[in-house]
């Protein structure tokens, strides 16, 4: 049996003309056409998914009509369709149509993840070689200067930050270390 689902208006304008042509060409019954007014309410999609049987065909404008915000939810819907042996046909993503859409998409995502990780590692190694990993080290002279200024009680934190060139967080981190060290020596 042939079914169709589409979203009438989404977060950005889209054209359902090609989908409507396909619906007319395939003579899909009105009772088998499901719609939702926008991406927020998915009652039409839920009704459609409940009614699908093995070897049915579901024609959509785009896979993103099924779910546009959450890749995991989209994968869950695609897996459900694949498990039910429902053929999914997407007008905008024909390469993912006709059988095992979930498996195809999962494999594409796996390959994409591999390449992203490969590129990240490549640039990380390059950064390590160039000594550009992590926050830049603050030399001891600036830290000591900031601590002396803080201990004197004559400077505001903002002034210490500006003069010594260290952040407020770093200043208080060093103050805490100094206190911890002093307390450890007392004990």
Protein Blocks (a to p, Z undefined) as FASTA:
>chain_A
ZZddddfbdfbdcdfklmmmmmmmnopafklpccdfblmbcmlmmmmmmmpcehiacddf
bfklmomkbmklmmmmmmmmmmnopacddfklmmlgghhklmmmmmmmmmmmmmmmmmmm
mmmmmmmmnopgcjddddfklmmmmmmmmmnopacfklmmmmnopafklmmmmmmmmmmm
mmmmmZZ
